[in-house]
Each structure stands twice: as structure tokens, then as C-alpha cells.
């Protein structure tokens, strides 16, 4: 991972001091709240429903144990002793005060962390595959190229006041684990010889108008990453809507012009500058790579089955954990281990300061101090010797972090929703909790099989509900919270990405978990041997599942005091 330099740390400290001075000027009346707003947003500071929220950028999901400890200390010192990992590889503190934010950012600067690019109408925190650099199917490690883009864009003046937020992702694998198709701009490695080459996508995104990003350019050499990105941003900066917030994203511009016309404008802009100062030389890539520190991959050691001294239920639990939470690795004798921050009693992605410190210690012991943050709000240990898996499992089990949830309904994704976010129409966390309770039994989860369930509290889609096998969207109906149910989505992990569609009408808060259960019961009743939920929906069609979910509403109305349905009537 990238090792922050003294230059990086000093700039981040300066930025924290600058924010502190801006907050003081606001209090003294020299800056209005409206004038302070873009300045605080540039540092990740929001004003949420109940309190300010600080969003901390974790560049392309890479952490080390010192950084995780710093996050733990900041959460304890300035917040309520916990943080929330998001679907975009950030960490949020939901109860920090405005006055304490510069102090927290100064503390985090010591380990190279910050809130820059985590909010506001700028080029946001660049994301990638949590398995970058270790995935067996990887063509190329995309992280040095992500770092090139990060360093170039961080303080770029043209990207500080864009028409709207702008999200970028990179992946080095044929399989899309970085959700590249739902980003404003994305780069996919397609070749490594004779030169590293990317496919470029533009105009993806979810929200009110979900769109999978179309291909803008089939082949772009790595040395043109900055100049081509600059050309795209200039076209967007000039033509993007600034008069209408809902139409300001680049996906709306691309759709309005058409991809062919947009491509022509970008190519014309690029032609003027592609051989200019943004053309990347080999020496610049070498400089970036020299700033990366990686685990010692010579230490790999395969596991010996005879070393697993477990029997009965303990052996069953171990085998289940290994099957679900231990992921393949490209380095011999190593494994990647998923730590699911999910389950009944835990809001998805939440982790306490005590747990962060314990995970940092575990990372030092078993993963050479390296940690990753995934798009599914989980943590990952990327450098675990296979021979250490039994001891690691026991350490996680003692912490209550060894739940075998990888790829199952228990590993559901949810935004903070109306409990925290001022934009939310409905609460997400109680729905996640209710579903987690109903399917707490691992045998029941295994019986259902692979399932990606995602919950968003509003159309901003922070829970990525459109790309879940089952998606839940909170909506407002006359001041009351209701939930729409979507089926047929897919993130691109293991199959082409697709967007889910709404089935039926919205459900009340006390109905939506019942509706999900009814959909899953219908799947279990009608599935073929070995058939997954997603395949079953494709084969049977969504109408069957919509009809089964709608029985919940009919039952609710029948049982409501003073209400009845006569023969032939429908709700």
C-alpha cells in the first residue's frame, strides 16, 4: 500500500489547521454558514440529521494497523467510540462536533488519513477492488494507477467545484468487484502487453436515474490516464448542469448528448492536450511504485489439515468459516480473510474503537499489519499465511467476529438511513436488523445460498440497492416511510452487472421484512436443484415473486382493525 511521505503529512496537517481557522472565522461572523459549507465539505465535514458527521477517505480501500488504531482513537476521543464503514471505502464518524473536527483531522494526518475528496462537488475518493494486488484472476494491480490519479486530482483547482460529485473506480480483473459500471468514470485493465491498457467507462451511477456506464473508449494506454481524465472533466465542467441538482451528474450529460457525441467532444478536447505535461512518463509510475510498501510474500506457508485439532460442532463451524470467509490468493501459501462487520445487533459496517484496536492487533500478528476495506462494508486481511488460519479463526471467534457470512444474506449492505442522514426518507438500520434476526441461523442462510441484499434509505442509493439480488429502497409517502422492493440486480461480481427493477407497490415499515421472507420462501419452494436465487428469478420471472410479496399487504389489511376485503376486492 502507499506509504505517506513527510510532505503528505505536513500538507494534511496544514489543511486541518486551515479548516480550524475557517471554523473560527465562521463563529466570529467573518464567514457565513453558506460560505463555510463548501470549505467544510472539502474536508469531509457534513451537518447531518442529529449531529455533524466526518467522512474519512480510505484511498482505494487500503489501511494499515497504525491507521486503524488512529481511527479507533479518534472515534473514542472525539465521537462515541465507534465508526461506520461505507460502501465507498470510507469511514464515517456520526457524532463528532464541528469544533473537534480539525483536531481529529490533525491526529489522522499523522498516519496519512484525511477527509479530502470524501464529500462536496469534487472528484471523490478513488476506489478499487478490495482484492487488488492479491486476486488470482488479476491482470494487473491497479493501485499504483489509482494513486497516480489520487495525487494528481487531490488539490486540482478545476476539480474543486464541479457541477456535482464525481466518483472514479479502477479494476485490474475481468470480473467486476470494484462496481466500475456504477461510477461516473471507471478504468478497467484490458491488456498488460506490450503496454498497460485500460477500457474507459463514463456516466454510470445509481440514484434517481440508475445507469450502467457505457464504454467511452475501448483502449487507453496507461500514460494517457491523466490527460484523458482531464479532457473528460473539462467537457463535464463546461457542459454539466449547474442549475438543477438532480440533473447535474455526468450520467445525465452523457445521456442527453448521447455517448457518441460525448465521445467526440472528449476526443476533440483530448487531441489538444494529450501530448502535453499530463502525459505520464515511466519515471512517474516508477516513483509511485517506489512509495508502496507490500507484505513479505516469501513467508507463505500452506496449511496442514492435521494441525486443525477440532471435532464436532467446532469443526463444522471452522469448515463453514473457511468456506465462506477465506478467499483465494495469488501468492502461494497465503489467504485473504474476510471479517464481516454484520449480524444481528450490529448495524452493517459499524465497528467499535475496541474492535478496531483488536483487529489492528490481529492484523499485526497474522497479516503483517495490512487491512483492506471492502465495498460491502467489511474488512479484509490480505496477507494471512494459510498455516495461521486456525489461530486467526480462534482470535476472531473470541472477538465475536468469526461469523461465516461471506456471500450470504447475513452479509447484507445498508446505508445509515434516517437514523443519521438528513437526506434519507426512511430508516435502513431497523430493516437490516429485522432481516438479520430472521436469518441469524447459518443453516438457514446456507440453505438459501448466495444472496446479495442491499438497503438504501433514499434515492441517493448509498446502499447500492439497484445492484442487489434483492434491493430495498426507502421512500416517503405523505410523510410516512415506505419501502420499495427490487429484484434482478447484480453488482458485476461473477456475472454481468444488471439493475434491479421494482416489484409491486411500496411496503410499510412493519411489512417489508415479511415481504422479503415471502420472496425467499417462494424461491425455496420453486427452485431447481442447485439453483441460486438470482438464477431462479431469471427463470421464473419477477411476477411470481411480486405476487408472493403482495400477499403480505393483503394479509395486513385483512387483519387491520375495522378493515376487511370483500370477495373480488384488492388492496
N, C-alpha and C positions, 0 to 999 in steps of 0.2 A: 504494500500500500504506500501511498505518497507520504513522505516524511516532511512535515512542515519545517521550513528553514527559519533562521533568526529574522530574516526580512519579513517572512509571512507573519510571524508572531508580533513583531513590532507594528506592522500595519494594522493588524486586528486590534491591538491594544489602543492604537490611535483612534480607530473607528469607535471603540467603546467609549473612550473619553469624549469624542466629538458628540456622540449621542447624549451623554450625560449633560454636556453643556447646552445642547438644544432643548433638553427637558427643563433645565433651569431657566432658560430664556422664555420658554412657554409659561412657566409658573410666574415669572416676573412681568409677563404681559408683552414681551417683545416679539413673541411668535404666537399667532393664533393657533387654535386646535387644528384648523384646516391646513395651516402652513406646516404644523408639526407632523401631520398624518403621513405624507409621503416619506418624510425623513425617518420616522419610526418604523414604517413598513419596510424600508430598505434594510433595516436591521432585524426584521422578523418579529416586531412587536405589534400585536393586534389588540383591539379592545373587543372582548367577546361578551357573551350574554351576562355573565356574573362577575368577571374579572378580566384583567389583561391576560394575554397568552403570548408566550415567547416560543417561536418556532426556530429550532436549531438545525442547520443544514448538516447532513452527513453525506459528503460527496460520494456519489455512486455507491453508497451503502457500506463504505469501509470504515471500521473502527479498530482501535487497539485498546488494550486493557486500561492504559492510563487515561484515555479519553472517556471510557465508560465509567471509570471511577470519578472523573471530573464531573460528568453528568449526574452521577449519584450525589456528589457533594453539593452541587448547585441546586438540585431538586430538594435536598434536605435543608440547605441554608436559606434559600430564597423562595421556596414553594412549600408544598405539603408532603414532601417525601416520596414522590413518585413522578414518573413521566409517561408519555404516551407516544409509541412509535406509530408513524402514519404509513399510508400506502405509497408514499413517495420518498421513503428512506430519509425521513426527518424525525426529530424528537420534539414533542411539544410539552411545555410546562403551562398548565392551565390556571394557575392561581398566583402567578408572580405579580408583584407591584410594578408600576411604571418606574418608580424611583430606584428599585433594586435591579432593574434590567441592565443598566450599564455596568453595575458591579458583577452581575452574573456573567455578562459577556467578557468582561476583563478577566475573570477567573478562567473561562473557557478558552480565551485566547492563548493562555499558557500552554495548552495542548493542541493548538491549531484548529479549534472549533469556533463557530460563529453563527450568526443569523442572517448573514448576507445572502441574497438570492433565494431566500426562503419565502418571500412574500412580495407584494407590490407588482406593478406592471413592468416587470423586468424579465430577463432571461433567467429562469428559475434554476434551482439546484439540479444539476445534471445527474441522471440516474442510469443504472445499468443492471445487468444480471447479477444477483447475489452470488452466483457460482462463477463469476468472471475469473478467469485465470486458473480454474481448477476443474472445469466441466470436461468430461471425456469427449463430448461432441463439439468442443470449441474449435473453430478455425483459427482464431486469433484472440489474444487477450485485449479487450477494448479499453481497459482502464487508462493506459498512457494517453490514448487519443481523447478520452473523456477529460483527462487532466489538462491536456492542451487547450481544449475548448473552455474549461473552467477558468484557467488562469487568464486567458485572453478576454473572456466576457465579464469577469467579476466586476471591474470598475469601468467598463467600456461606456463612455458617455452616451452613445447612440442607443444603448440598451437599457438605460435607467428609467425612461419614461415612454415605454411602448404603448400602443393603443390598449393592450391588455396583457395579462400574464402570458408567458411563453415557455413551454416545457419541452425539454430535449432529453432524448434517451439514445444509448448506443448498445449494440449487442454484437457478440462475436460468434454466435451459434446459429445454425439453421432453424432451430426451434426457438420460438419467441418467449423467453422467460423474463424479458425486460419490458413487456407490454408496449413495444415500439409503435404499434399501429394506433394507439390512442394518445399519442403525443403530437404536439404542434410540429415538431421536427424530429426526425429519427434517422440514425445511420446503422445499417446492417452490413457486416463484413460479408463479402461475396467471393473474394479471392485474396490470396496471400502471395501468389507468384504470378508473374515476375515482380509485381508490385502490389502492395496492400490496397484493396479497392473496396469501396462501400456502395451499397444501394441507398438512395436518399428518399425518404418519405416525408410528406408535408401535409398539414391540415387535418391531422387526426385529433380526436378528443371526444369526451363524453358530454356531460351537462345536458342542457335543454335540447341540443341538436347533436346527438351522438353520430360520429362519423369515423370510419376506419381510414387512416391516412393513405391516400393514393401514392403511387410511386412518382416522384418528380424527376429522378434521374436514375437510370439503371446502373451506371458505373461512374464513380468519382474517386480519383486517386487520393490517397491519404494526405498528400502535400497540399491539396486544394480544400481541405476541411474548413479552414478559417475564411478563405476568400469566398467560397461558395455560400457558407453560412451568412457572411456579411452581405452578399448580394440578396439573399432571401430576406434578411432583416431590413434591408433598405427598402425593398419593394413593400414589405409589410408596414414599415414605419410611415411610408408616404401614403399608402392607399387604405390602410386599416381604418375602420370606422372608429372615430373618437366621439361621435355624437350619440351613440347608442351602446350601452354597456353590454347588452345581450348579443349584439352583432359585431363586437369588436375583436373577437378571436380570429386568428388567421384561417381557421377552417371555414368561416363564413366568407372571407375574401376569396379563398380558393374555390368555393362552391359558386360564388357569384360570377367570377370571371371564367370558371372552367379550368381544369388542370392544364389543358394545352396552352391557353392564353397566359396563365400564370407562369408556366414553364418558359414561355417565350420571353416574358418580361424579366424573369430571373436570369436567363441565359444572356440577354442583352446587357443587363447590369453587370453580370459576371465578366463578360468579354472585355469590359473596360478596365477591370482591376485584377484579373486572375494571375497576371504575371507581376503584380506589384509587391509591396512589402509584406503582404499576408501569405505569400507563397512560402510554404514551410520547407526549410532545408533539413537534411538528415541530421545535422548537428543539433537542431532544436528538439527533435524527437529523442536523440541520444541524451540531451540534457534532462529531459523529463524522466526518461527511464532511469537515469542515474540517481534520481531523487526517490525512487521506490525502494522500499525495504521489504523483502519477502521471507517467508519461513525457510528454514533449512530443510530442503526436500530430500536430503540424503539420509534423514533419520527415519524414514518409513519402515514399519515393521508389521508384517501380516499377523492376523490373529490366529491363535491356535485354539481350535474348538475345545480341546481338553482343558484349557485354562478357565472355561466358564463353568464354575462349580455351583450350578443351580439345578433345582429339581422342582417338579410340581408346578403350582401357580406362579412361582417366582421365575421359572424357566419360560413359561408361557408369556409372562409379561416382558421378559427380556427379548424373546424372539419377536414379539409384536413391535416393541420399540425399535429393534434393529431393522425390521422390515419397513417401518413407516418413517423413522426419523434419521436413519443413517443413509446418506446419499452417495452415489458412485463418485469416484475421484480419478483424475487423470494421472496422479502421481502414485507409483507403486507403494503399497503398504500404508496408504493414507485413506481417510474417510472424511466426509463433511457431515456434520451433525446438526440437525435442526432442533432448536429449543423453542417449542411452541408456547407463545405468551397468550394462551387461550384457556377455555374451560369454564365450567360453572363457578360463579363467584369472582371471575376476573374479566373486566371489560377487555375486549380484544386489543392487544398492543400495549396494555398497561403493565408497568413493571415498577416495583418499589426501589427506593435507594438501597435498601439492604440487599435486595435481589440483584441489583446491578453490581454491587460490590462483590457479591458471592460469585456471580457469573464472570466478573473480571478475574477473580482468583482462579476459577476453574479454567478460564482461557489461558492464564499463565501456566498452569500445571499441565494442561492437555492440548493446547492449540498454539503454543509459542506466543501467546498474548494477542492473537488475531481473532477478530469477531466481524461478522457481517450483519447487515440489516436487510431483511427481505421485503418485497412488495406486499407480502401477505401479513405484515406486522409481526413477524417472528424474528428471532436471532439465529445465527448460524455460526458454528465453529468450523473454520475451513481447513485446519491443519492438524487433525487428530490422527495419531498413529492407531492403526487397527488394533494393535495389541493392547492399547489403553482403553478400548471401548467398554469393557466390563467395569473398570474402576470409574470411568467417566459416568456411565449409566448410574452407578450407585451414588455418586456425588449429586447428580441431578435429581435422583429419586428422593434423596434426603431433603432436598430443597423444595420438593413438590413440582419440579419442572421436567419430569420424565414422561409426561403424558404422550401416548403414541397416537398423535392426531394428524400427522402429515398426510395431506391429500384427502382427509375425511371431513365430514360435516362439522366435527368439533373444531376444526381449524378455520372456522368462518371468519370473514373480514367485516369490520364495521367502523364507520366514522364515529366521532364523539357525539354527533347529532344534537338534538335540542337540549340535552343536559348541559352543554357548554356553548355550542356555536350559535351566534346571533342570526345566522342565515338559515338555520335549519327550520323546517316546517313540522318536524316530528322527532321523537326520541328514537335513537337507534339502539342504545345500550340495553334497555329493558327487553327489547325484542331478541337481541343476541343472547341475553341471559336466559330467557324463557326457552329458546330453542336449544341452548347448551344443556339446560337441565333435562329437557325431554330426551335428549340423545346423549346423556352422560355415559351410558353403558357402552363400553368399547365393542362388545359383541354386536350390539345393535348398529353401531357405526360401520363395523366391518361387513355386516350383512347388507347394508345399503351400498357399500363400495365407494369408489372415488366420487367425490361431490364437492363442488366449489360453490359455497353460498356467500353472498355479499350483500351488505345492507348500507344504504345511504339515507341520511335524514332529510335530504332535499335534492333538487335538480342539479346542484353543483357536482354531485356524483363522486364525492371524496371516497366513498366506499366501493367505487367501481361496480355498481350493481348491474350495469349493462352487460358486463362480460362474465358474470357468474352463471353457472349452470342454473342456479336459482338466484334471482335478484329481487331485492325488496327495496322499494322507494317510498319514503315518507312524503306525503302531500298534505296540503291544508285544504279543508272543505268547510267553509263557513266558520272558520275559527277552531275547528276540531281536527285532530291528527288522524289521518287515514293512511293506508299503505297499499301500494300497487304491487302486484306480483308479476315478475318477468320470468320467462323460461327461454332456453335455447341459446344463451350467451356462452362464449368461450374466450378465454384470455389469449389464446395462441400457444399455450403450453401443451404440446403434444398433438395439436391439430390446428388447422387454420382458425384464426380469430373470427368470431361472429358476434353480433349484437343481439341480445335477448329482446323479446317483444312482450308487451303487457298482455296478460290473460285476464279477461273478465273485468269486473269493476273493483273499486278500492275496498279494502277491508278495514274495519275498525281496529283499534289497538288491541282489544281483547279477542280479536278474531284471527289475526294474521298468523300466529304460531299454529293455530288449529288448521288453517288453510295449507300451510307448509306440510304439516303432518299428513293431511289428507292427500296431498300431491304425492308424497313419498309412499304412503300406503298403496295408492293406485299403481305406482311404479312397481312396488314389490309384488303386487297381485298379478300384473300383466307382463313382467319382464321375461325374456327368454334366458335359458341357462348361460351364465357368464356375461350377460348384457349389462352395461353400465347405465346409469340414469340418463346421461346425455344421449346415448345411442337409443335408448327406449323412447325418449321424447321425439327424436328424429323419426323413428319407425312408426310410432303410434299417432303422432300429431299432437298439437297443443290443445285441441278442442277437448279431448278426453280428460286431460288434466285440469283444464279450465272448468269443466262441468263438475269434476270431483271437488275442486276447491270451492265452487259456488254452493255446494250443499251445506257448507259451514254457515253461510249467510242465511239460507232458508231455515236451518235449524235454530239459529239465533233468533230470527223473527218469530218462529213458531213458539219459542219458549219465553219470549218477552212478555211481561205482564200487560194485559189489556190488548194484546195484538194477536191476530190469528189470520191464517190464509185459508180462503175457501177453495174448493176444488177448481183447478184450472188457473188459479191466480199465481203470479210470480212476484218476487220482491222487486 
